[in-house]
Amino acid sequence: MTAFYTRYTPYTGLLLLLLLLNTAIAATPIPAPPTVAASSWLLVDFDSGRILGESNADERMEPASLTKILSAYVVMREIREGNIGLDDEVLVSKKAWRTQGSRMFIEVDKKVPVKALLHGMIIQSGNDASVALAEHIAGSEEAFAALMNKNAQRLGMNDTHFVNSTGLPDGEHFTTARDIARIAAATIREFPEFYPWYSIKEFTYNNIKQRNRNKLLWRDKSVDGLKTGHTQAAGYCLVVSARREGMRLISVVLGTSSENVRAKESQALLNYGFRFFETHRLYGAGEPLTQVRVWKGDREKLKLGLEKDLYVTIPKRQYKNLEAAMSIEPKLMAPATKGDRVGKVNVTLTGESVAEVPLVALESIGRGSLIQRAKDSVLLWFE
């Protein structure tokens, strides 16, 4: 990667601080994404967030059992916060037992551990397990749905509204491909201890063995999740995540015509993304990228870096054509607090921006002594 680190000042303009080797490589033409036989779809890189292809990704649609990704996410948060435990026993209500659709086959008035119910929800897509967990956590499925919507808003799922924990049809129960990708990414990122459950191929409960409906778990060894869904209104839906050579992609297809079609179209999207793109981690969170002069402080130098890891997704074999530039506010004055935004890092590829993120203070600097401040005032006057 070619890196140009610059600082803007009112008199000297751009100051070149670092120049690395620049080896030009001819760009490989990137074809358009494949035609996908789905009402709505999206392909996104997990680390960088770059959208590699989409169609009707913001159209509100019924999600069917993809709903359970958010249901499971809420349960996982409750476990992490200590409100419930994996070994807690859940008493199965008549409502949970009678819930229609796919089932784990729990029995009314029996107690089932939270862990088993989570497996039943994730692997078998059990509506009965989903309702039992919802009632255990919130007292009722309606109250649990309110908790789901609260978490959805916190995650930026602004086009999502759920009224149940299962995905059974309801006119007020909807989401989008983009929002589903958000909750899938949040699950992978926040719960690495639970996410492997989405790759389990079968689960037995009450002497009944059921297979995971995600066909790609058998067809593609790079696939490790997430969830299928189907109702007559929603069609056949599938959210898939796969990791190859350190690059993770998430695909969402909604409203296909069959189980085979949703698997086929998801596979085509994954193959397209991995074939034509690559993802690189450029800088780590908290890694000092430069240091700058701070005036009137108890120290003169302030280290700058990024709040989060910076990933970029680019066409394959274009890494050496990347350029990175910093712009920093001129004449920084103390005090400075860790996390203050004082500039930005812009990454470009052949002149086009591929990432722009804030440059922040990695430490705090207090106000200097009266003598130091007076001295710097004189120096600034001569500037």
C-alpha positions in Angstrom: 0.0 0.0 0.0 1.2 3.5 -0.9 0.8 5.7 2.2 0.9 9.5 2.2 0.6 11.0 5.7 -0.2 14.7 5.5 -1.1 17.5 7.9 -3.0 20.6 6.8 -1.7 23.9 8.1 -2.8 27.4 7.1 0.7 28.3 5.7 2.5 25.2 4.5 -0.4 23.3 3.1 0.2 19.5 2.8 3.3 18.2 4.5 4.5 14.8 3.1 5.6 12.7 6.1 5.9 9.2 4.7 6.2 7.7 1.2 6.2 4.0 0.7 6.8 1.9 -2.4 4.1 2.3 -5.0 3.8 -0.6 -7.4 1.1 -0.1 -10.0 -1.0 -3.1 -10.9 -3.5 -3.0 -13.7 -7.0 -3.1 -12.4 -9.0 -6.2 -12.9 -12.4 -5.4 -14.3 -15.1 -6.2 -11.7 -18.3 -7.7 -13.3 -21.7 -6.8 -12.0 -23.1 -9.1 -9.3 -25.0 -12.1 -10.5 -28.7 -11.9 -11.2 -30.4 -13.1 -8.1 -33.9 -14.7 -8.2 -35.1 -13.1 -5.0 -37.4 -10.2 -4.1 -34.6 -8.6 -2.1 -31.0 -9.4 -1.5 -27.7 -8.0 -0.2 -24.0 -9.0 0.0 -21.7 -7.3 2.5 -18.2 -7.7 3.9 -18.4 -8.3 7.6 -15.2 -6.4 8.6 -15.3 -3.3 6.4 -19.1 -3.1 6.0 -18.7 -2.5 2.2 -21.7 -3.5 0.2 -20.7 -5.7 -2.7 -24.1 -5.9 -4.2 -27.8 -5.3 -3.4 -31.3 -5.1 -4.8 -34.3 -3.8 -3.0 -32.3 -4.0 0.2 -34.4 -1.4 2.0 -37.7 -2.8 1.0 -39.8 -3.8 4.0 -40.6 -7.5 3.8 -41.8 -10.3 6.1 -38.7 -12.2 7.4 -40.3 -15.5 8.5 -37.9 -17.4 10.8 -35.0 -15.0 10.2 -36.8 -13.2 13.0 -35.2 -15.7 15.3 -31.7 -14.2 14.7 -32.8 -11.1 16.7 -34.7 -13.3 19.2 -31.6 -15.3 19.9 -29.5 -12.1 20.0 -31.8 -10.8 22.8 -31.5 -14.1 24.7 -27.7 -14.0 24.4 -27.6 -10.4 25.8 -29.7 -11.5 28.7 -27.3 -14.3 29.4 -24.3 -12.0 29.2 -25.9 -9.5 31.5 -26.5 -12.2 34.1 -30.3 -12.0 34.0 -30.6 -15.7 33.0 -28.2 -18.6 32.8 -27.8 -21.4 30.3 -28.7 -24.0 32.9 -31.9 -22.2 34.0 -35.0 -24.3 33.7 -37.8 -22.9 31.7 -41.4 -24.0 32.3 -43.2 -24.6 29.0 -46.5 -22.9 28.8 -49.5 -24.1 26.8 -49.0 -21.2 24.4 -45.5 -22.2 23.6 -46.5 -25.9 23.3 -49.3 -25.0 20.9 -47.4 -22.6 18.7 -47.7 -23.6 15.0 -44.9 -24.0 12.5 -41.5 -25.6 12.9 -41.0 -27.1 16.3 -38.5 -28.4 18.8 -41.2 -30.6 20.3 -41.1 -29.5 23.9 -44.0 -30.6 26.1 -46.4 -28.5 28.1 -45.6 -28.1 31.9 -42.2 -29.6 31.4 -39.0 -27.7 32.3 -36.3 -27.3 29.6 -32.9 -25.7 30.1 -32.3 -22.4 28.4 -29.3 -23.9 26.5 -31.5 -26.6 25.0 -34.1 -24.1 24.0 -31.5 -21.9 22.3 -30.3 -24.9 20.3 -33.9 -25.7 19.4 -34.4 -22.1 18.2 -31.2 -21.8 16.2 -30.7 -25.3 14.8 -34.3 -26.6 14.4 -36.0 -23.1 14.1 -38.4 -24.1 16.8 -41.3 -21.7 17.2 -42.2 -23.4 20.5 -38.7 -22.9 21.8 -38.8 -19.2 20.8 -42.1 -18.5 22.6 -40.9 -20.4 25.7 -37.7 -18.3 25.9 -39.7 -15.1 25.2 -42.1 -15.8 28.1 -39.3 -16.8 30.4 -37.3 -13.6 29.8 -40.1 -11.0 29.5 -43.2 -12.6 31.0 -45.0 -12.5 27.6 -44.2 -12.8 24.0 -45.6 -9.2 23.4 -43.2 -7.8 26.1 -40.3 -9.7 24.5 -41.1 -8.3 21.1 -40.9 -4.8 22.6 -37.4 -5.8 23.9 -36.5 -7.0 20.4 -37.5 -3.7 18.9 -35.5 -1.8 21.5 -32.4 -3.8 20.5 -33.2 -3.4 16.8 -33.2 0.4 17.2 -30.0 0.4 19.2 -28.3 -1.6 16.3 -29.6 0.9 13.7 -32.3 -1.5 12.3 -34.5 1.5 11.5 -36.8 -0.4 9.1 -37.6 -3.3 11.4 -40.6 -3.8 13.6 -41.4 -7.2 15.2 -44.6 -8.3 17.0 -43.5 -11.8 17.9 -40.4 -13.9 18.5 -41.0 -16.5 15.8 -41.7 -14.7 12.5 -45.2 -16.1 12.1 -47.1 -13.8 9.6 -48.4 -10.5 10.8 -49.0 -7.3 8.9 -47.0 -5.3 11.5 -44.0 -7.7 11.4 -41.4 -6.6 8.9 -37.7 -5.9 8.3 -35.3 -5.4 5.4 -32.3 -7.3 3.9 -30.1 -4.5 5.1 -31.4 -4.7 8.7 -31.1 -8.5 8.7 -27.5 -8.1 7.7 -26.9 -5.8 10.6 -28.3 -8.2 13.2 -26.3 -11.1 11.7 -23.1 -9.1 11.9 -23.9 -8.0 15.5 -24.4 -11.6 16.5 -21.1 -12.7 15.0 -19.2 -9.7 16.5 -20.7 -9.7 19.9 -21.2 -13.3 20.7 -18.2 -15.4 19.5 -19.0 -18.0 22.2 -22.5 -18.6 20.9 -22.1 -18.0 17.1 -20.7 -21.5 16.4 -24.1 -22.9 17.3 -25.3 -21.6 14.0 -23.1 -24.1 12.2 -24.4 -27.2 14.0 -26.0 -29.5 11.4 -28.5 -31.4 13.5 -29.9 -31.5 17.0 -31.9 -34.2 18.9 -34.4 -33.4 21.6 -37.1 -35.6 23.0 -35.7 -38.5 20.9 -36.4 -36.5 17.7 -33.5 -35.7 15.5 -33.8 -32.7 13.1 -31.4 -31.3 10.6 -30.4 -27.7 10.2 -32.3 -26.4 7.1 -29.3 -24.4 5.9 -28.2 -26.6 3.0 -24.9 -24.6 2.5 -23.6 -26.0 5.8 -23.2 -29.3 3.9 -22.2 -27.9 0.5 -19.6 -25.2 1.4 -17.1 -25.8 4.2 -16.5 -22.1 4.5 -20.1 -21.5 5.5 -20.7 -21.4 9.3 -24.2 -19.8 9.7 -26.7 -18.4 10.0 -30.5 -19.0 9.4 -33.3 -20.0 7.1 -36.9 -18.8 7.0 -40.1 -19.7 5.2 -43.7 -18.8 5.2 -46.1 -18.5 2.3 -46.1 -14.7 2.5 -42.3 -14.4 3.0 -41.2 -17.0 0.5 -37.9 -18.9 1.1 -35.3 -16.8 2.9 -31.7 -17.4 3.9 -28.9 -15.5 5.7 -25.5 -17.0 5.2 -22.1 -16.1 6.6 -18.9 -17.6 5.2 -15.2 -17.1 5.9 -12.4 -17.8 3.4 -8.7 -16.8 3.8 -9.5 -14.3 6.6 -12.3 -12.6 4.7 -15.9 -13.0 6.0 -19.0 -12.2 3.9 -22.7 -12.1 4.8 -25.4 -12.6 2.2 -29.1 -12.1 2.7 -31.7 -13.4 0.2 -35.4 -12.8 0.8 -38.4 -14.0 -1.1 -37.1 -16.9 -3.3 -39.3 -19.6 -4.7 -37.8 -22.8 -3.0 -35.2 -24.2 -0.6 -32.9 -25.0 -3.5 -33.2 -21.6 -5.1 -32.3 -19.8 -1.8 -29.3 -22.0 -1.4 -28.2 -21.6 -5.0 -28.5 -17.8 -5.1 -26.7 -17.5 -1.7 -23.9 -19.6 -3.0 -23.6 -17.5 -6.2 -23.4 -14.3 -4.1 -20.7 -15.7 -1.9 -18.6 -17.0 -4.8 -18.9 -13.6 -6.5 -17.7 -11.8 -3.4 -14.7 -14.1 -2.7 -13.7 -14.3 -6.4 -13.5 -10.6 -7.1 -12.7 -8.8 -3.8 -10.3 -9.0 -0.8 -10.4 -7.4 2.6 -7.4 -5.9 4.4 -6.9 -4.6 8.0 -4.9 -1.4 7.5 -4.6 -0.1 11.1 -5.5 -1.3 14.5 -7.6 0.4 17.1 -5.4 2.4 19.5 -2.3 2.0 17.3 -0.3 5.2 17.2 -0.2 6.5 13.6 1.6 9.8 14.3 2.2 12.4 17.0 1.6 16.1 16.8 2.6 19.3 18.6 0.1 20.5 21.2 0.3 24.1 22.5 -0.1 25.3 26.0 -0.1 21.8 27.5 1.8 19.9 30.2 3.4 17.9 27.3 4.2 18.9 23.8 3.5 15.7 21.8 0.1 14.0 21.4 -0.2 10.5 19.9 -3.0 10.1 17.3 -4.7 6.9 16.0 -8.1 5.3 15.4 -10.9 4.3 17.6 -11.6 1.1 15.7 -9.7 -1.3 13.5 -9.8 0.0 9.9 -10.6 -2.6 7.2 -11.1 -1.9 3.5 -12.6 -4.2 0.9 -11.1 -3.6 -2.6 -10.9 -5.4 -5.9 -8.4 -8.2 -5.9 -4.7 -7.5 -6.5 -5.1 -3.8 -5.9 -3.6 -3.5 -2.4 -0.4 -1.9 -3.5 -2.4 0.9 -5.2 -3.9 2.1 -2.0 -2.9 5.4 -0.6 -3.6 6.7 2.9 -3.6 10.4 3.9 -4.0 12.2 7.3 -5.5 15.6 7.7 -5.1 17.2 11.2 -6.5 20.3 12.7 -3.9 23.1 12.8 -2.5 24.5 16.1 -4.0 22.0 18.6 -4.4 23.6 22.0 -4.5 21.9 25.4 -6.3 20.4 27.2 -6.9 17.4 25.0 -8.9 14.4 26.1 -8.4 10.8 25.0 -10.9 10.1 22.2 -11.1 13.7 20.9 -11.5 13.9 17.2 -8.7 16.0 15.8 -8.6 15.0 12.1 -9.3 12.2 9.7 -7.7 9.4 7.8 -8.7 9.0 4.2 -7.8 5.9 2.2 -8.1 6.1 -1.6 -7.7 3.6 -4.5 -6.7 5.2 -7.8 -8.0 8.5 -6.6 -11.4 7.3 -5.3 -12.1 7.2 -1.5 -12.6 3.7 -0.1 -12.6 4.7 3.6 -12.7 7.9 5.7 -12.5 7.6 9.5 -11.8 10.0 12.4 -8.3 10.5 13.7 -8.5 10.7 17.5 -6.3 11.5 20.5 -4.9 8.3 22.0 -4.1 10.0 25.3 -5.0 13.0 27.4 -3.0 16.2 27.8 -3.7 18.7 30.6 -3.2 22.4 30.6 0.4 23.5 31.1 1.8 25.8 33.7 1.3 29.5 33.6 4.9 29.8 32.3 4.4 27.2 29.7 1.3 28.8 28.4 2.9 32.2 28.2 5.9 30.8 26.4 3.7 29.0 23.8 1.7 32.2 23.4 4.8 34.0 22.3 5.9 31.2 20.0 2.4 31.2 18.4 2.6 34.9 17.9 5.8 34.5 15.8 4.1 31.7 13.9 
